[in-house]
Amino acid sequence: MVMASGSGRRDGGTEGQRRSSGESEQSSVRPSGPKKQLPVVPKVTPSLQSRAPPAPATSRNGTHASYGPYFLEYSLLAEYTLLSRQHLPGVYVQPSAKSSLTWFGVLFIRQGIYQDGVFKFTIYIPDNYPDGECPRVLFDFPIFHPLVDPTTAELDVQRAFSKWRRNQNHIWHLVAYIRRVFYKIETASPWNPEAAVLCTNDAELFKHKVVDCVKMCNSHLFDPPKIDDAHAIRFSPWMPNMHDEVRERMLNHWKPTEEQQSQRPGLSWVKPGSPWPFSKDGSPF
């Protein structure tokens, strides 16, 4: 009986040692299960009120892309209204029928060295007006002038408008400059060096070449326009059966009828002389 009890104690001790060694082995070995992950955040659909609106697309002139063409159209319409109010003598300008960025013009020189000259020109306005560069001016034919390129017939406008300022410069300023260069000739930094040298050193030869240039331009006066456009300026020979009646209408002052006088004009929030909408005092905005 004593031996049996002793062997039992030994077996119990062996089992205890096995348990302790097994526990130590389990504690020293890390579990090989999957790594711990953060709980999944549930998707929450935001309400329509808390949803941020997308950033509006803007055009190059800073306006909303979808409204940019309308602002440009309105700005050019205001520019043409300002031009028509200046009553510049001997200059006629009208926008193209296909694009408001193209304006056709003709200049009649009434005195000076270029007298009797009739010069057609085209104004090309940049599509980011009025934030872009100065509009370009091209004559139909190269004019013998220090500021006109003899190859491209383009007028040097950077001399007067090195930087186009949207709040200061207007297209009527450009048209006035086109007229002025034929009455006050400048020879510094010319685009046509030959014309500048002759104007400075040989006035007679310069005048002779100018007269030939005027005759050449007038000989092409009845040519079809170089641009196919309904508003391109066209000249035709005098036709009494057609032009006499139109001439009488132009010479006689137009008088409104009593019905037209009784009609009240519509409201306008544009200040006279300003190209910007809602610029009039007392406007609702």
C-alpha positions in Angstrom: 0.0 0.0 0.0 2.9 2.3 0.8 4.5 1.7 -2.6 1.3 2.3 -4.5 0.7 5.6 -2.8 4.3 6.7 -3.5 4.0 5.9 -7.2 0.8 7.9 -7.3 2.5 10.9 -5.9 5.3 10.5 -8.5 2.7 10.3 -11.3 1.0 13.4 -10.0 4.2 15.3 -9.8 5.0 14.3 -13.4 1.6 15.4 -14.6 2.1 18.8 -12.8 5.5 19.3 -14.4 4.0 18.5 -17.8 1.2 21.0 -17.3 3.7 23.7 -16.2 6.0 23.0 -19.1 3.0 23.0 -21.5 1.8 26.3 -20.2 5.2 27.9 -20.5 5.5 26.7 -24.1 2.1 28.1 -24.9 2.9 31.4 -23.3 6.2 31.7 -25.2 4.7 31.0 -28.6 2.4 33.7 -30.2 -0.8 32.6 -31.6 -0.7 32.1 -35.4 -4.3 33.4 -36.0 -5.2 36.4 -38.3 -4.0 39.9 -37.4 -6.3 42.3 -35.6 -8.2 44.7 -37.8 -10.1 47.9 -37.1 -13.8 47.6 -37.2 -15.4 48.5 -40.5 -16.9 52.0 -40.6 -20.4 51.8 -41.8 -21.2 53.9 -45.0 -23.4 56.8 -44.2 -25.2 58.6 -47.1 -25.0 62.4 -46.5 -28.1 64.4 -46.8 -28.7 66.7 -49.7 -28.3 69.7 -47.4 -24.9 68.7 -46.1 -23.6 67.7 -49.5 -21.0 70.3 -50.7 -21.7 71.7 -54.2 -19.1 71.1 -56.8 -16.6 73.9 -57.6 -17.9 75.8 -60.6 -15.9 75.7 -63.8 -14.5 79.0 -64.6 -13.4 80.4 -68.0 -10.2 82.4 -68.7 -11.9 85.7 -67.9 -12.9 84.6 -64.4 -16.6 84.2 -65.1 -18.6 80.9 -64.8 -17.9 78.8 -67.9 -21.6 78.4 -68.7 -22.2 82.1 -68.5 -19.0 83.3 -70.0 -20.2 83.6 -73.6 -23.2 85.7 -72.4 -21.1 88.1 -70.4 -18.7 88.4 -73.4 -21.7 89.1 -75.7 -23.1 91.7 -73.4 -19.7 93.4 -73.0 -19.2 93.6 -76.7 -22.7 95.0 -77.2 -22.0 97.7 -74.6 -18.7 98.4 -76.3 -20.4 99.0 -79.6 -23.0 101.2 -78.0 -20.1 103.3 -76.5 -18.5 103.5 -80.0 -21.7 104.7 -81.7 -22.0 107.5 -79.1 -18.6 109.0 -79.9 -19.5 110.1 -83.5 -16.0 109.8 -84.7 -15.9 111.6 -88.1 -15.1 109.5 -91.2 -15.2 106.1 -89.5 -17.8 103.4 -89.9 -17.7 100.1 -87.9 -20.2 97.2 -87.6 -19.8 93.8 -86.0 -19.7 90.6 -88.1 -22.9 88.6 -88.6 -21.1 85.4 -87.7 -19.0 86.4 -84.8 -19.2 89.3 -82.4 -15.4 89.0 -82.0 -14.9 90.3 -85.5 -15.7 93.9 -86.5 -15.6 95.4 -90.0 -14.7 99.0 -90.5 -13.9 101.6 -93.2 -12.0 104.9 -92.8 -12.5 108.0 -95.0 -9.5 110.4 -94.8 -10.8 113.9 -95.5 -7.6 116.0 -95.2 -3.9 115.7 -94.8 -1.4 113.7 -96.8 -3.7 110.7 -97.0 -6.6 112.8 -98.2 -9.3 110.9 -100.3 -8.1 107.6 -99.0 -10.7 105.0 -98.3 -9.2 102.2 -96.2 -11.1 99.1 -95.1 -10.0 97.3 -92.0 -11.0 94.5 -89.7 -10.8 94.4 -85.9 -10.1 91.0 -84.3 -11.1 90.9 -80.6 -9.6 88.1 -78.4 -12.0 85.5 -77.0 -11.1 86.4 -73.4 -11.9 90.1 -73.8 -11.6 92.4 -71.9 -8.9 90.5 -69.9 -6.7 89.6 -72.9 -4.5 91.6 -75.1 -5.4 94.6 -77.3 -7.6 93.7 -80.3 -5.7 93.4 -83.6 -6.3 95.7 -86.6 -5.7 94.5 -90.2 -6.3 96.6 -93.3 -7.5 94.9 -96.5 -4.4 96.1 -98.3 -0.9 97.2 -97.0 -0.9 100.9 -96.6 2.3 102.9 -97.1 2.6 104.1 -93.5 5.3 103.8 -90.8 3.0 102.0 -88.4 1.6 99.5 -90.9 3.4 96.2 -91.7 4.0 96.2 -95.4 3.6 92.4 -95.6 0.6 91.6 -93.3 -1.1 95.0 -93.5 -1.4 94.9 -89.7 -1.4 98.2 -87.7 0.9 98.6 -84.7 -1.5 98.9 -81.8 0.9 98.1 -79.0 2.3 101.6 -79.3 -0.9 103.0 -77.8 -2.1 100.0 -75.9 0.9 98.1 -74.5 -1.4 96.5 -72.0 -5.2 96.4 -72.3 -6.9 97.5 -69.1 -10.5 96.4 -68.8 -11.7 99.3 -66.7 -9.9 102.0 -68.7 -9.6 101.0 -72.4 -12.5 100.6 -74.8 -12.8 99.6 -78.4 -13.8 103.2 -79.3 -10.3 104.3 -78.1 -8.8 101.8 -80.5 -11.0 103.1 -83.4 -10.0 106.7 -82.6 -6.3 105.6 -82.6 -6.8 104.0 -86.1 -8.1 107.4 -87.3 -5.4 109.5 -85.6 -2.4 107.7 -87.1 -3.3 109.0 -90.5 -3.4 112.6 -89.3 -0.4 112.6 -86.9 2.3 110.4 -88.3 4.8 108.9 -85.9 8.1 107.4 -87.2 9.7 106.1 -84.0 10.1 102.3 -83.9 8.3 101.8 -87.2 6.8 98.6 -88.6 7.6 100.0 -92.1 11.2 101.4 -91.9 11.2 102.6 -95.6 8.1 104.7 -94.9 9.6 106.1 -91.7 12.9 107.1 -93.4 11.1 108.8 -96.3 8.7 110.6 -94.1 11.7 112.0 -92.1 14.2 112.6 -94.8 12.3 112.9 -98.1 8.8 114.3 -97.7 8.2 114.7 -101.5 9.0 111.0 -102.3 7.0 109.9 -99.2 4.0 111.9 -100.4 4.3 110.4 -103.9 4.3 106.9 -102.5 1.3 107.7 -100.3 -0.7 109.1 -103.3 0.1 105.8 -105.2 -1.1 103.8 -102.2 -4.3 105.8 -102.0 -5.0 105.2 -105.7 -4.3 101.5 -105.4 -6.7 101.1 -102.4 -9.4 103.1 -104.1 -9.1 101.0 -107.3 -10.1 97.9 -105.2 -13.0 99.7 -103.5 -15.7 97.7 -105.4 -14.0 94.3 -104.9 -15.9 91.7 -103.0 -15.1 91.5 -99.3 -12.2 89.2 -98.4 -14.4 87.6 -95.6 -17.7 86.0 -96.6 -20.0 87.7 -94.1 -23.4 89.4 -94.4 -22.1 92.4 -92.5 -18.9 92.9 -94.4 -18.7 96.4 -95.8 -19.4 96.4 -99.6 -19.2 99.3 -102.0 -21.1 99.5 -105.3 -21.3 102.1 -108.1 -23.8 104.8 -107.7 -27.3 103.7 -108.9 -29.7 106.6 -109.0 -32.9 104.5 -109.0 -31.8 102.9 -105.8 -29.5 105.3 -104.0 -31.4 108.6 -104.5 -34.2 107.4 -102.3 -31.9 106.2 -99.6 -29.9 109.4 -99.7 -33.1 111.4 -99.1 -34.0 109.4 -96.1 -30.6 109.9 -94.6 -30.5 113.6 -95.2 -34.0 114.2 -93.8 -34.2 114.1 -90.1 -36.3 111.2 -88.8 -39.3 112.4 -86.8 -41.1 110.0 -84.5 -44.9 109.6 -84.9 -47.3 110.5 -82.1 -47.8 106.9 -81.3 -44.0 106.4 -81.0 -43.7 109.5 -78.8 -46.5 108.2 -76.4 -44.7 104.9 -75.9 -42.7 104.8 -72.7 -39.2 103.4 -72.9 -38.3 100.3 -70.8 -36.3 100.4 -67.6 -32.5 100.0 -67.7 -30.1 99.4 -64.9 -27.0 100.3 -67.0 -25.4 103.7 -66.3 -25.1 105.8 -69.5 -21.5 105.4 -70.8 -20.8 102.3 -68.8 -20.4 98.8 -70.2 -21.2 97.0 -67.0 -24.7 95.7 -66.0 -26.4 97.1 -62.8 -24.1 100.1 -62.7 -26.9 102.6 -62.6 -27.6 104.3 -59.2 -30.6 102.8 -57.5 -30.2 99.4 -59.2 -31.8 96.4 -57.3 -28.4 94.8 -56.8 
